[in-house]
Amino acid sequence: MPDTFVLVHGGWHTGAELEPAAEHIRRAGHQVHCPTLAGNRPGDDRSRIGLQDAVDSLVAYVVAHDLRHIRLVGHSYGGMVITAASELIAERIQRLVYVNAFVPQPGESLNDLVPPAYVELFGKLAAESGGSVMLPFTIWREAFMNDADLAMATAAYRKLNPHPYKTLADKVKLKAPMAASPLAKSYVNCQQDTALPRSLPWHPRLSERLGLFRLVECPGGHELWFTGPETIADAVMRAGRD
């Protein structure tokens, strides 16, 4: 039976960057949506848009398209968004899938979950650019696309857009920890992901916050959407199955 996947992008991205992987999932017979969150759309005021705005935009998309029994997939920053959205549209969700994604506890921000050097850098860049943050290419190249050659990393970087700093600093609105959520949950761990240091890993540090969850692992770095869309599509489908 075909499933419905909603792929939620990470920071600096739009839904378009997830489309190559989405196409692989569609060819397997499933329905896939790749919305772009508030804050990463053309013309968005990145000085004002916060985390709840991004959450509300995802909820509005799911409701407007009357999507039900969805596999709600969040990559990286997208984990913050799907976590908060899961309490607002729980009745529409079949399973939550985190792809090297943040899993906040109630009242935590993304900044609370990354190394202090990142927090300092993001704050400095936001102060210099009116509230938005653009990931420096050196970090993108070495930490986010460590499994890509220079040409691919450069081409992918050109597709990124400035990200609203407030979404990184805002505390998530969440009534209970995800471990207490009755929703089915999965975590996809890309094994060569160095976007976070090994001392503060995606898995198991963040994945174990889900309580009971299915673990799916695959080779690759943080940006498999660019470097291995078929690999990440397969992992997402395995994580999303009933």
LOMI-169628 format. One record per residue: residue number from 1; residue in one letter; x, y, z of N, C-alpha, C, O in turn. Coordinates in nm, 2 decimals. Atoms other than C-alpha are relative to their C-alpha. Layout:
<rs>
    n  res   neast  nnorth     nup  caeast  canorth    caup   ceast  cnorth     cup   oeast  onorth     oup
  NUM    a       X       Y       Z       X        Y       Z       X       Y       Z       X       Y       Z
...
</rs>
This chain:
<rs>
    n  res   neast  nnorth     nup  caeast  canorth    caup   ceast  cnorth     cup   oeast  onorth     oup
    1    m    0.08   -0.12    0.00    0.00     0.00    0.00    0.09    0.12    0.00    0.19    0.13    0.08
    2    p   -0.08   -0.13    0.01    0.14     0.35   -0.09   -0.01    0.07    0.13   -0.12    0.08    0.20
    3    d   -0.01   -0.08   -0.12    0.25     0.56    0.20    0.01    0.15   -0.04    0.05    0.18   -0.15
    4    t   -0.01   -0.14    0.03    0.25     0.94    0.23    0.12    0.05    0.09    0.11    0.04    0.21
    5    f   -0.11   -0.05   -0.07    0.58     1.10    0.33    0.00    0.16   -0.02   -0.03    0.21   -0.12
    6    v   -0.02   -0.15    0.00    0.63     1.47    0.42    0.14    0.02    0.05    0.18    0.00    0.16
    7    l   -0.14   -0.02   -0.02    1.00     1.56    0.40    0.02    0.14    0.04   -0.01    0.24   -0.03
    8    v   -0.02   -0.14   -0.06    1.09     1.86    0.62    0.15    0.03    0.00    0.23   -0.04    0.07
    9    h   -0.14   -0.04    0.02    1.42     2.03    0.53    0.07    0.05    0.12    0.00    0.09    0.22
   10    g   -0.08   -0.06   -0.10    1.70     2.15    0.75    0.03    0.15   -0.02   -0.03    0.21   -0.11
   11    g   -0.04   -0.14    0.01    1.85     2.49    0.80    0.07    0.03   -0.13    0.14   -0.05   -0.19
   12    w   -0.06   -0.05    0.13    1.96     2.69    0.49   -0.06   -0.06   -0.12   -0.01   -0.04   -0.23
   13    h    0.05    0.07    0.11    1.75     2.47    0.27   -0.14    0.04   -0.03   -0.20    0.12    0.04
   14    t    0.14    0.00    0.03    1.42     2.46    0.10   -0.05   -0.14   -0.04    0.04   -0.23   -0.04
   15    g    0.05    0.13    0.04    1.20     2.17    0.00    0.06   -0.05   -0.13    0.07   -0.17   -0.15
   16    a   -0.06    0.04    0.13    1.36     2.17   -0.35    0.12   -0.08    0.02    0.14   -0.17   -0.07
   17    e   -0.12    0.08   -0.01    1.68     2.03   -0.22   -0.02   -0.15    0.04    0.06   -0.23    0.03
   18    l    0.03    0.13   -0.04    1.50     1.72   -0.10   -0.07   -0.08   -0.12   -0.10   -0.20   -0.11
   19    e    0.07    0.06    0.12    1.33     1.66   -0.44    0.07   -0.12   -0.06    0.00   -0.22   -0.10
   20    p   -0.07    0.12    0.06    1.60     1.42   -0.58   -0.03   -0.13    0.08   -0.06   -0.23    0.02
   21    a    0.04    0.12   -0.09    1.54     1.18   -0.28   -0.14   -0.03   -0.01   -0.18   -0.14   -0.02
   22    a    0.14    0.02    0.01    1.17     1.24   -0.30   -0.04   -0.08   -0.13   -0.13   -0.16   -0.13
   23    e    0.03    0.07    0.12    1.17     1.12   -0.66    0.02   -0.15    0.01   -0.05   -0.23   -0.05
   24    h   -0.02    0.14   -0.02    1.32     0.79   -0.56   -0.11   -0.06    0.08   -0.15   -0.17    0.05
   25    i    0.11    0.06   -0.08    1.05     0.74   -0.30   -0.12    0.00   -0.08   -0.20   -0.10   -0.07
   26    r    0.12    0.01    0.08    0.78     0.83   -0.55    0.01   -0.12   -0.10   -0.09   -0.18   -0.13
   27    r   -0.01    0.11    0.10    0.92     0.58   -0.80   -0.02   -0.14    0.07   -0.05   -0.24    0.00
   28    a    0.04    0.12   -0.08    0.87     0.32   -0.52   -0.15   -0.01    0.02   -0.19   -0.11    0.08
   29    g    0.15    0.01    0.00    0.50     0.40   -0.54   -0.06    0.08    0.11   -0.18    0.07    0.13
   30    h    0.06   -0.08   -0.11    0.46     0.65   -0.25   -0.02    0.14   -0.04    0.03    0.19   -0.14
   31    q    0.03   -0.14    0.02    0.33     1.00   -0.23    0.10    0.08    0.09    0.12    0.04    0.21
   32    v   -0.10   -0.08   -0.07    0.59     1.26   -0.12   -0.03    0.15   -0.01   -0.05    0.20   -0.12
   33    h    0.02   -0.15    0.00    0.55     1.63   -0.02    0.13    0.05    0.06    0.19    0.00    0.15
   34    c   -0.12   -0.06   -0.05    0.85     1.86    0.03   -0.03    0.15    0.02    0.02    0.23   -0.06
   35    p    0.03   -0.14   -0.03    0.72     2.19    0.18    0.13    0.08    0.04    0.22    0.02    0.09
   36    t   -0.10   -0.09   -0.05    0.94     2.49    0.24   -0.05    0.07    0.12   -0.16    0.13    0.11
   37    l    0.04   -0.06   -0.12    0.92     2.62    0.59    0.00    0.15    0.00    0.09    0.21   -0.07
   38    a   -0.01   -0.14   -0.02    0.85     2.98    0.69    0.14    0.04    0.05    0.19   -0.03    0.14
   39    g   -0.13   -0.04   -0.04    1.18     3.16    0.72    0.10   -0.04   -0.11    0.21    0.02   -0.12
   40    n   -0.09    0.04    0.11    1.34     2.99    0.41   -0.07    0.02   -0.13   -0.01   -0.03   -0.23
   41    r    0.06   -0.03    0.12    1.10     3.11    0.15    0.05    0.14   -0.06    0.08    0.22    0.02
   42    p   -0.04   -0.13    0.06    1.18     3.39   -0.10   -0.08    0.11    0.06   -0.21    0.10    0.06
   43    g    0.07   -0.11   -0.05    1.09     3.72    0.05   -0.04    0.00    0.14   -0.09    0.10    0.20
   44    d    0.02    0.01   -0.15    1.06     3.60    0.41    0.09    0.10    0.07    0.20    0.12    0.04
   45    d   -0.07   -0.09   -0.08    1.16     3.85    0.67    0.08   -0.08    0.11    0.02   -0.12    0.21
   46    r   -0.08    0.09   -0.08    1.44     3.66    0.83    0.04    0.06    0.14    0.09   -0.01    0.23
   47    s   -0.03   -0.07   -0.13    1.48     3.92    1.11   -0.11   -0.03    0.10   -0.10    0.00    0.22
   48    r    0.12    0.01   -0.09    1.13     3.84    1.25   -0.05   -0.14    0.02   -0.11   -0.17    0.12
   49    i    0.06    0.13   -0.01    1.05     3.48    1.18    0.07   -0.09    0.10    0.20   -0.10    0.10
   50    g   -0.06    0.08   -0.11    1.10     3.24    1.47   -0.04   -0.15   -0.02   -0.11   -0.18   -0.12
   51    l    0.03    0.14    0.01    1.07     2.87    1.54   -0.15   -0.03   -0.01   -0.18   -0.12   -0.09
   52    q    0.14    0.03    0.01    0.70     2.87    1.60   -0.06    0.04   -0.13   -0.16   -0.03   -0.17
   53    d    0.05   -0.03    0.13    0.64     3.04    1.27    0.03   -0.11   -0.10   -0.06   -0.15   -0.18
   54    a   -0.03    0.12    0.08    0.82     2.75    1.10   -0.09   -0.12    0.03   -0.14   -0.18   -0.06
   55    v    0.09    0.11   -0.04    0.62     2.50    1.30   -0.14    0.02   -0.06   -0.20   -0.07   -0.12
   56    d    0.14   -0.03    0.05    0.29     2.67    1.21   -0.01   -0.01   -0.15   -0.12   -0.05   -0.20
   57    s    0.01    0.01    0.15    0.38     2.68    0.84   -0.01   -0.15   -0.04   -0.08   -0.18   -0.14
   58    l    0.01    0.15    0.03    0.43     2.30    0.84   -0.14   -0.05    0.04   -0.20   -0.12   -0.04
   59    v    0.14    0.05   -0.04    0.10     2.24    1.03   -0.10    0.05   -0.10   -0.19   -0.02   -0.14
   60    a    0.10   -0.05    0.10   -0.08     2.47    0.78    0.01   -0.07   -0.13   -0.09   -0.09   -0.19
   61    y   -0.02    0.08    0.12    0.07     2.28    0.49   -0.07   -0.13    0.01   -0.15   -0.17   -0.08
   62    v    0.06    0.14   -0.01   -0.04     1.94    0.62   -0.15    0.01    0.00   -0.22   -0.07   -0.06
   63    v    0.15   -0.02   -0.01   -0.39     2.07    0.71   -0.06    0.04   -0.14   -0.16   -0.01   -0.18
   64    a    0.05   -0.05    0.12   -0.43     2.26    0.38   -0.01   -0.11   -0.11   -0.10   -0.11   -0.19
   65    h    0.00    0.11    0.10   -0.35     1.95    0.18   -0.07   -0.13    0.05   -0.08   -0.23   -0.01
   66    d    0.08    0.11   -0.07   -0.56     1.73    0.42    0.08   -0.13   -0.01    0.03   -0.23   -0.04
   67    l   -0.08    0.12    0.00   -0.27     1.49    0.46   -0.02   -0.08    0.13   -0.03   -0.02    0.24
   68    r    0.02    0.09   -0.11   -0.33     1.19    0.69    0.08   -0.12    0.00    0.13   -0.16   -0.11
   69    h   -0.09    0.13   -0.01   -0.14     0.88    0.81    0.13    0.03   -0.06    0.19   -0.05   -0.13
   70    i   -0.13   -0.04    0.06    0.18     1.07    0.72    0.12   -0.06    0.07    0.12   -0.08    0.19
   71    r   -0.14    0.02   -0.06    0.54     0.97    0.77    0.06    0.14    0.00    0.10    0.19   -0.11
   72    l   -0.06   -0.13   -0.01    0.67     1.30    0.89    0.15    0.00    0.03    0.19   -0.05    0.14
   73    v   -0.15    0.02    0.00    1.04     1.32    0.82    0.07    0.14    0.02    0.04    0.23   -0.05
   74    g   -0.08   -0.12   -0.02    1.27     1.59    0.96    0.15   -0.02    0.00    0.20   -0.11    0.06
   75    h   -0.15    0.01    0.01    1.63     1.65    0.87    0.06    0.11    0.08    0.02    0.23    0.06
   76    s   -0.08   -0.10   -0.07    1.87     1.83    1.11   -0.09    0.10    0.07   -0.17    0.06    0.16
   77    y    0.09   -0.10   -0.06    1.69     2.16    1.21   -0.14   -0.04   -0.01   -0.22   -0.01    0.08
   78    g    0.13    0.05    0.02    1.38     2.00    1.07   -0.05   -0.08    0.12   -0.18   -0.10    0.14
   79    g    0.04    0.08   -0.11    1.38     1.78    1.38   -0.07    0.09    0.11   -0.16    0.04    0.18
   80    m    0.06   -0.09   -0.09    1.30     2.08    1.59   -0.15    0.03   -0.04   -0.24    0.04    0.05
   81    v    0.13   -0.04    0.05    1.00     2.16    1.37   -0.10   -0.12    0.01   -0.21   -0.10    0.05
   82    i    0.09    0.11    0.00    0.85     1.81    1.34   -0.03   -0.04    0.15   -0.14   -0.09    0.18
   83    t    0.02    0.03   -0.14    0.89     1.76    1.72   -0.12    0.09    0.05   -0.21    0.04    0.11
   84    a    0.11   -0.09   -0.05    0.67     2.07    1.80   -0.13   -0.03   -0.08   -0.24   -0.02   -0.02
   85    a    0.12    0.02    0.08    0.43     2.00    1.51   -0.07   -0.13    0.04   -0.19   -0.14    0.03
   86    s    0.06    0.13   -0.03    0.38     1.64    1.64   -0.11    0.01    0.11   -0.20   -0.07    0.11
   87    e    0.10   -0.02   -0.10    0.18     1.77    1.93   -0.13    0.07   -0.05   -0.24    0.06    0.01
   88    l    0.11   -0.08    0.06   -0.04     1.99    1.71   -0.08   -0.08   -0.10   -0.20   -0.06   -0.12
   89    i    0.07    0.08    0.10   -0.13     1.73    1.44    0.02   -0.15    0.02    0.04   -0.22   -0.07
   90    a   -0.03    0.14   -0.03   -0.07     1.40    1.62   -0.10   -0.09   -0.07   -0.05   -0.20   -0.11
   91    e    0.10    0.09    0.06   -0.39     1.25    1.47    0.02   -0.02   -0.15   -0.03   -0.11   -0.20
   92    r   -0.03    0.01    0.14   -0.25     1.30    1.12    0.13   -0.08   -0.02    0.16   -0.10   -0.14
   93    i   -0.14    0.06    0.01    0.09     1.13    1.19    0.00   -0.15    0.02   -0.05   -0.20    0.12
   94    q   -0.02    0.15   -0.01    0.16     0.76    1.13    0.13   -0.03    0.07    0.14   -0.12    0.15
   95    r   -0.13    0.02   -0.06    0.53     0.78    1.22    0.08    0.13   -0.01    0.07    0.20   -0.12
   96    l   -0.10   -0.10    0.01    0.79     1.04    1.30    0.14   -0.06   -0.04    0.18   -0.16    0.02
   97    v   -0.13    0.05    0.04    1.13     0.99    1.12    0.10    0.12    0.01    0.08    0.22   -0.05
   98    y   -0.11   -0.10   -0.02    1.44     1.19    1.23    0.12   -0.04   -0.08    0.17   -0.15   -0.06
   99    v   -0.12    0.03    0.08    1.73     1.21    0.99    0.11    0.08    0.05    0.12    0.20    0.01
  100    n   -0.11   -0.07   -0.06    2.04     1.31    1.18   -0.06    0.14    0.04   -0.01    0.24    0.00
  101    a    0.08   -0.12   -0.04    1.80     1.56    1.34    0.00    0.02    0.15    0.03   -0.07    0.23
  102    f    0.00   -0.04   -0.14    1.77     1.75    1.66   -0.13   -0.05    0.06   -0.24   -0.05    0.00
  103    v    0.12    0.05   -0.07    1.53     1.60    1.92    0.00    0.09    0.13    0.07    0.05    0.23
  104    p    0.00   -0.08   -0.12    1.46     1.88    2.18   -0.08   -0.05    0.11   -0.18   -0.12    0.09
  105    q    0.09    0.02   -0.12    1.33     1.84    2.53   -0.08    0.13    0.01   -0.04    0.23   -0.05
  106    p    0.08   -0.12   -0.02    1.06     2.09    2.64    0.08    0.12    0.04    0.16    0.11    0.14
  107    g   -0.07   -0.12   -0.04    1.20     2.44    2.65    0.14    0.01   -0.05    0.21    0.11   -0.02
  108    e   -0.14   -0.01    0.06    1.52     2.37    2.46    0.00    0.07   -0.14   -0.10    0.06   -0.21
  109    s   -0.02   -0.06    0.13    1.64     2.56    2.16    0.11   -0.09   -0.08    0.18   -0.17   -0.02
  110    l   -0.10    0.07    0.08    1.86     2.43    1.87    0.14    0.04    0.06    0.23   -0.04    0.06
  111    n   -0.13   -0.05   -0.06    2.14     2.65    2.02    0.04   -0.08    0.12    0.16   -0.09    0.15
  112    d   -0.04    0.07   -0.12    2.12     2.45    2.34    0.06   -0.14   -0.04    0.12   -0.20    0.05
  113    l   -0.04    0.14    0.04    2.21     2.13    2.14    0.12   -0.01   -0.08    0.16   -0.12   -0.12
  114    v   -0.12    0.00    0.09    2.51     2.24    1.94    0.12    0.05    0.08    0.10    0.11    0.19
  115    p   -0.12   -0.05   -0.08    2.87     2.32    2.05    0.00    0.15    0.02   -0.05    0.22   -0.07
  116    p    0.00   -0.14   -0.03    2.93     2.66    2.20    0.06    0.08   -0.11    0.02    0.19   -0.14
  117    a   -0.06   -0.08    0.11    3.15     2.76    1.90   -0.10    0.03   -0.11   -0.10    0.13   -0.17
  118    y    0.10   -0.02    0.10    2.85     2.72    1.67   -0.09    0.12    0.05   -0.13    0.20   -0.03
  119    v    0.09   -0.10   -0.05    2.63     2.93    1.90    0.07    0.14   -0.01    0.00    0.24   -0.05
  120    e   -0.08   -0.12    0.01    2.90     3.20    1.91    0.00    0.05   -0.14   -0.02    0.17   -0.17
  121    l   -0.01   -0.04    0.14    2.94     3.20    1.53   -0.14    0.04   -0.05   -0.15    0.14   -0.12
  122    f    0.14   -0.03    0.05    2.56     3.20    1.46   -0.04    0.14    0.05   -0.09    0.22   -0.02
  123    g    0.04   -0.13   -0.06    2.51     3.50    1.70    0.08    0.11   -0.07    0.02    0.22   -0.10
  124    k   -0.09   -0.10    0.07    2.80     3.69    1.54   -0.05    0.03   -0.14   -0.07    0.15   -0.18
  125    l    0.05   -0.01    0.13    2.67     3.63    1.19   -0.13    0.07   -0.01   -0.16    0.16   -0.09
  126    a    0.13   -0.06    0.00    2.32     3.73    1.28    0.01    0.14    0.03   -0.07    0.23   -0.03
  127    a   -0.02   -0.14   -0.04    2.43     4.05    1.44    0.05    0.08   -0.12    0.03    0.20   -0.13
  128    e   -0.06   -0.07    0.11    2.62     4.14    1.12   -0.09    0.01   -0.12   -0.07    0.08   -0.21
  129    s    0.08    0.01    0.12    2.34     4.05    0.88   -0.15    0.02    0.02   -0.23   -0.03   -0.05
  130    g    0.14   -0.04   -0.02    2.02     4.18    1.03   -0.09   -0.12    0.04   -0.21   -0.12    0.01
  131    g    0.08    0.11   -0.06    1.91     3.85    1.20    0.00   -0.12   -0.08   -0.07   -0.22   -0.04
  132    s   -0.01    0.13    0.07    1.99     3.59    0.94    0.14   -0.05    0.01    0.24    0.02    0.04
  133    v   -0.12    0.07   -0.01    2.27     3.34    0.93    0.03   -0.07   -0.13   -0.06   -0.15   -0.17
  134    m   -0.04    0.08    0.11    2.46     3.21    0.63    0.11   -0.09    0.04    0.22   -0.04    0.08
  135    l   -0.10    0.09   -0.04    2.66     2.90    0.69    0.13    0.03   -0.08    0.12    0.02   -0.21
  136    p   -0.13   -0.02    0.07    3.03     2.97    0.60    0.03   -0.12   -0.09    0.01   -0.24   -0.05
  137    f   -0.03    0.11    0.09    3.15     2.76    0.31    0.10   -0.10    0.06    0.09   -0.22    0.03
  138    t   -0.09    0.09   -0.06    3.44     2.62    0.50   -0.06   -0.11    0.09   -0.02   -0.22    0.09
  139    i    0.07    0.10   -0.09    3.21     2.46    0.76   -0.09   -0.09   -0.09   -0.09   -0.21   -0.06
  140    w    0.08    0.09    0.09    2.97     2.34    0.48    0.09   -0.10   -0.06    0.05   -0.22   -0.07
  141    r   -0.09    0.10    0.08    3.26     2.18    0.29    0.05   -0.11    0.09    0.05   -0.22    0.05
  142    e   -0.07    0.10   -0.08    3.43     2.00    0.58   -0.09   -0.07    0.09   -0.07   -0.19    0.12
  143    a    0.09    0.06   -0.11    3.15     1.93    0.83   -0.13   -0.06   -0.06   -0.18   -0.16   -0.02
  144    f    0.13    0.04    0.05    2.83     1.90    0.62    0.01   -0.08   -0.12   -0.07   -0.17   -0.15
  145    m   -0.02    0.07    0.12    2.96     1.77    0.29    0.14   -0.07   -0.01    0.20   -0.06   -0.11
  146    n   -0.13    0.06   -0.01    3.27     1.58    0.40    0.01   -0.12   -0.10    0.12   -0.17   -0.12
  147    d    0.00    0.11    0.09    3.17     1.30    0.16   -0.02    0.04   -0.15   -0.04   -0.04   -0.23
  148    a    0.01   -0.05    0.13    3.16     1.52   -0.15    0.13    0.06   -0.05    0.21    0.11    0.03
  149    d   -0.12   -0.07    0.05    3.43     1.65   -0.38   -0.03    0.15   -0.01   -0.14    0.20    0.02
  150    l    0.01   -0.15   -0.01    3.49     2.03   -0.41   -0.11    0.05   -0.10   -0.18    0.14   -0.06
  151    a    0.09   -0.05    0.10    3.28     2.07   -0.73   -0.15   -0.02    0.05   -0.23    0.07    0.04
  152    m    0.13    0.02   -0.05    2.97     1.91   -0.57   -0.03    0.08    0.12   -0.14    0.14    0.13
  153    a    0.02   -0.08   -0.12    3.01     2.09   -0.24   -0.03    0.15   -0.05   -0.11    0.21    0.01
  154    t    0.02   -0.13    0.05    3.04     2.42   -0.43   -0.14    0.02   -0.07   -0.21    0.12   -0.04
  155    a    0.12   -0.01    0.07    2.74     2.36   -0.65   -0.12   -0.01    0.10   -0.22    0.06    0.08
  156    a    0.10    0.02   -0.10    2.53     2.25   -0.35   -0.01    0.13    0.08   -0.12    0.18    0.12
  157    y   -0.01   -0.12   -0.08    2.64     2.56   -0.15   -0.08    0.11   -0.07   -0.14    0.19    0.00
  158    r    0.07   -0.11    0.07    2.50     2.79   -0.42   -0.15   -0.01    0.01   -0.22    0.09   -0.01
  159    k    0.15    0.02   -0.01    2.15     2.65   -0.35   -0.05    0.04    0.14   -0.17    0.04    0.16
  160    l    0.04   -0.04   -0.14    2.15     2.75    0.02   -0.05    0.14    0.01   -0.02    0.22   -0.08
  161    n    0.05   -0.13   -0.02    1.97     3.05    0.15    0.02    0.04    0.15    0.02   -0.04    0.24
  162    p   -0.02   -0.05   -0.13    2.02     3.27    0.46   -0.11   -0.05    0.09   -0.23   -0.06    0.06
  163    h    0.10    0.07   -0.09    1.85     3.11    0.77   -0.03    0.10    0.11    0.06    0.17    0.16
  164    p    0.03   -0.09   -0.11    1.66     3.31    1.03    0.05   -0.04    0.14    0.03   -0.16    0.18
  165    y   -0.07    0.03   -0.12    1.86     3.32    1.35   -0.10   -0.03    0.12   -0.07   -0.12    0.20
  166    k    0.09    0.02   -0.11    1.55     3.33    1.58   -0.05   -0.14    0.00   -0.08   -0.19    0.11
  167    t    0.04    0.14    0.00    1.46     2.98    1.47    0.10   -0.09    0.07    0.07   -0.20    0.12
  168    l   -0.11    0.08   -0.07    1.79     2.86    1.62    0.00    0.04    0.15    0.04   -0.05    0.23
  169    a   -0.01   -0.04   -0.14    1.76     3.06    1.94   -0.13   -0.02    0.08   -0.13   -0.03    0.20
  170    d    0.13    0.01   -0.07    1.39     3.02    2.02   -0.01   -0.13    0.07    0.03   -0.24    0.02
  171    k    0.03    0.13   -0.08    1.28     2.76    2.28   -0.12   -0.07   -0.06   -0.22    0.00   -0.10
  172    v    0.11    0.07    0.05    1.06     2.49    2.15   -0.12   -0.01    0.09   -0.10   -0.02    0.21
  173    k    0.12    0.01   -0.08    0.70     2.48    2.27   -0.04   -0.15   -0.01   -0.09   -0.20   -0.11
  174    l    0.02    0.15    0.00    0.65     2.12    2.38   -0.05   -0.03    0.14    0.01    0.01    0.24
  175    k    0.06    0.03   -0.13    0.43     1.99    2.66    0.07   -0.12    0.07    0.07   -0.12    0.19
  176    a   -0.07    0.12   -0.06    0.62     1.66    2.72    0.11   -0.04   -0.09    0.12   -0.01   -0.21
  177    p   -0.11    0.06    0.07    0.94     1.49    2.62   -0.05   -0.09   -0.11   -0.15   -0.16   -0.10
  178    m    0.04    0.09    0.10    0.93     1.29    2.30    0.00   -0.14    0.04   -0.07   -0.22   -0.01
  179    a    0.01    0.13   -0.06    1.00     0.98    2.50   -0.14   -0.04    0.05   -0.17   -0.16    0.05
  180    a    0.14    0.02   -0.05    0.65     1.02    2.64   -0.10    0.00   -0.11   -0.22   -0.04   -0.09
  181    s    0.09   -0.01    0.11    0.49     1.06    2.30   -0.04   -0.15   -0.04    0.05   -0.23   -0.06
  182    p    0.04    0.13    0.04    0.28     0.76    2.19    0.02   -0.03   -0.15    0.00   -0.14   -0.20
  183    l   -0.02    0.01    0.14    0.36     0.82    1.83    0.12   -0.10   -0.03    0.22   -0.10    0.04
  184    a   -0.11    0.08    0.05    0.58     0.57    1.64    0.11    0.09   -0.05    0.09    0.19   -0.11
  185    k   -0.11   -0.09    0.03    0.93     0.71    1.59    0.12   -0.09   -0.05    0.14   -0.20   -0.02
  186    s   -0.12    0.06    0.06    1.24     0.62    1.39    0.11    0.11    0.00    0.09    0.23   -0.01
  187    y   -0.11   -0.09    0.02    1.59     0.77    1.37    0.09   -0.06   -0.11    0.14   -0.17   -0.10
  188    v   -0.09    0.03    0.10    1.81     0.76    1.06    0.13    0.06    0.03    0.14    0.18    0.05
  189    n   -0.13   -0.05   -0.03    2.18     0.79    1.14    0.09   -0.02   -0.12    0.13   -0.13   -0.16
  190    c   -0.09    0.00    0.11    2.41     0.88    0.85    0.14   -0.01    0.07    0.18    0.08    0.14
  191    q   -0.11    0.04   -0.08    2.73     0.72    0.97    0.13    0.09   -0.01    0.21    0.09    0.08
  192    q   -0.12   -0.09    0.01    2.99     0.97    0.84   -0.03    0.14    0.02    0.04    0.23   -0.03
  193    d    0.05   -0.14   -0.03    2.80     1.28    0.95    0.09    0.06    0.11    0.10    0.01    0.22
  194    t   -0.08   -0.07   -0.09    3.04     1.52    1.11   -0.04    0.15    0.02    0.03    0.23    0.07
  195    a    0.05   -0.14   -0.02    2.82     1.83    1.12   -0.01    0.03    0.15    0.01    0.15    0.19
  196    l   -0.02   -0.01   -0.14    2.82     1.77    1.50    0.12   -0.08    0.03    0.14   -0.19   -0.03
  197    p   -0.12    0.08   -0.04    3.14     1.65    1.67   -0.03   -0.13    0.06   -0.14   -0.15    0.12
  198    r    0.02    0.13   -0.05    3.18     1.30    1.78   -0.03    0.00    0.16   -0.09   -0.09    0.21
  199    s    0.03   -0.01   -0.14    3.17     1.42    2.14   -0.14    0.04    0.03   -0.19    0.03    0.15
  200    l    0.14   -0.04   -0.02    2.82     1.55    2.09   -0.08   -0.06   -0.12   -0.13    0.01   -0.20
  201    p    0.05    0.07    0.12    2.68     1.29    1.85   -0.15    0.01   -0.02   -0.22    0.03    0.07
  202    w    0.14    0.01    0.03    2.35     1.27    1.67   -0.06   -0.12    0.07   -0.16   -0.12    0.13
  203    h    0.04    0.13   -0.06    2.32     0.91    1.77    0.12   -0.06    0.08    0.23   -0.07    0.03
  204    p    0.13    0.01   -0.06    2.28     0.80    2.04   -0.04    0.12    0.09   -0.15    0.11    0.15
  205    r    0.03   -0.11   -0.09    2.29     1.13    2.23   -0.14    0.06   -0.02   -0.22    0.08    0.07
  206    l    0.13   -0.06    0.03    1.98     1.27    2.05   -0.10   -0.10   -0.03   -0.22   -0.09    0.01
  207    s    0.09    0.10    0.04    1.82     0.96    1.91   -0.07   -0.07    0.13   -0.19   -0.10    0.12
  208    e    0.06    0.07   -0.12    1.77     0.81    2.26   -0.10    0.08    0.07   -0.17    0.03    0.16
  209    r    0.10   -0.08   -0.06    1.56     1.10    2.36   -0.14   -0.04   -0.05   -0.24    0.01    0.00
  210    l    0.13    0.04    0.05    1.28     0.94    2.15   -0.06   -0.11    0.08   -0.18   -0.14    0.06
  211    g    0.06    0.11   -0.08    1.23     0.66    2.40    0.01   -0.12   -0.09    0.12   -0.16   -0.13
  212    l    0.01    0.11    0.09    1.12     0.36    2.20    0.01    0.05   -0.14   -0.07    0.13   -0.19
  213    f   -0.01   -0.04    0.14    1.24     0.40    1.84    0.07   -0.10   -0.08    0.14   -0.19   -0.03
  214    r   -0.06    0.09    0.10    1.35     0.22    1.53    0.13    0.07   -0.05    0.12    0.19   -0.09
  215    l   -0.13   -0.06    0.05    1.72     0.28    1.43    0.02   -0.06   -0.14    0.02   -0.18   -0.16
  216    v   -0.04    0.03    0.13    1.81     0.28    1.06    0.13    0.07   -0.03    0.14    0.19   -0.01
  217    e   -0.12   -0.07    0.03    2.17     0.35    0.96    0.04   -0.02   -0.14    0.01   -0.12   -0.21
  218    c   -0.04    0.01    0.14    2.33     0.42    0.63    0.13    0.07   -0.02    0.16    0.16    0.06
  219    p   -0.12   -0.07    0.02    2.67     0.53    0.50   -0.02    0.14   -0.06   -0.12    0.16   -0.14
  220    g    0.01   -0.13    0.06    2.72     0.90    0.42    0.01    0.11    0.10    0.00    0.09    0.22
  221    g   -0.01   -0.12   -0.08    2.75     1.25    0.55   -0.14    0.07    0.03   -0.24    0.01    0.00
  222    h    0.12   -0.07   -0.04    2.50     1.51    0.67   -0.09    0.04   -0.12   -0.21    0.05   -0.10
  223    e    0.08   -0.04    0.12    2.39     1.61    0.32   -0.01   -0.10   -0.11    0.02   -0.08   -0.22
  224    l    0.03    0.11    0.09    2.30     1.28    0.16   -0.10    0.04   -0.10   -0.11   -0.02   -0.21
  225    w    0.10   -0.05    0.10    2.02     1.47   -0.01    0.07    0.04   -0.13    0.01    0.03   -0.23
  226    f   -0.08   -0.04    0.12    2.29     1.60   -0.24    0.09   -0.12   -0.05    0.09   -0.15   -0.17
  227    t   -0.11    0.09    0.04    2.56     1.33   -0.23   -0.05   -0.14   -0.03    0.01   -0.22   -0.10
  228    g    0.05    0.14    0.02    2.34     1.01   -0.22   -0.15    0.00    0.02   -0.20   -0.07    0.11
  229    p    0.15    0.00   -0.01    1.97     1.08   -0.28   -0.07   -0.13    0.00   -0.17   -0.15    0.07
  230    e    0.07    0.13    0.00    1.89     0.72   -0.35    0.03   -0.07    0.13   -0.06   -0.15    0.18
  231    t   -0.03    0.06   -0.13    2.07     0.61   -0.03   -0.09    0.05    0.11   -0.14   -0.03    0.19
  232    i    0.08   -0.06   -0.11    1.89     0.85    0.19   -0.15   -0.03   -0.02   -0.23   -0.05    0.07
  233    a    0.14    0.04    0.03    1.56     0.77    0.01   -0.03   -0.14    0.05   -0.14   -0.16    0.12
  234    d    0.02    0.14   -0.05    1.60     0.40    0.09   -0.01    0.00    0.15   -0.09   -0.08    0.20
  235    a    0.00    0.00   -0.15    1.68     0.47    0.45   -0.12    0.06    0.06   -0.18    0.01    0.15
  236    v    0.13   -0.06   -0.05    1.38     0.70    0.49   -0.12   -0.10   -0.02   -0.20   -0.11    0.07
  237    m    0.11    0.10    0.02    1.15     0.43    0.34    0.01   -0.11    0.10   -0.09   -0.16    0.15
  238    r   -0.01    0.10   -0.10    1.29     0.17    0.58   -0.04    0.05    0.13   -0.10   -0.03    0.22
  239    a    0.04   -0.06   -0.13    1.25     0.40    0.87   -0.15    0.03    0.01   -0.20    0.02    0.12
  240    g    0.14   -0.03    0.00    0.90     0.49    0.77   -0.10   -0.11   -0.01   -0.22   -0.09    0.01
  241    r    0.09    0.11    0.02    0.75     0.15    0.71   -0.07   -0.03    0.13   -0.03   -0.01    0.24
  242    d    0.07    0.05   -0.12    0.49     0.01    0.94    0.06   -0.13    0.05    0.01   -0.18    0.15
</rs>
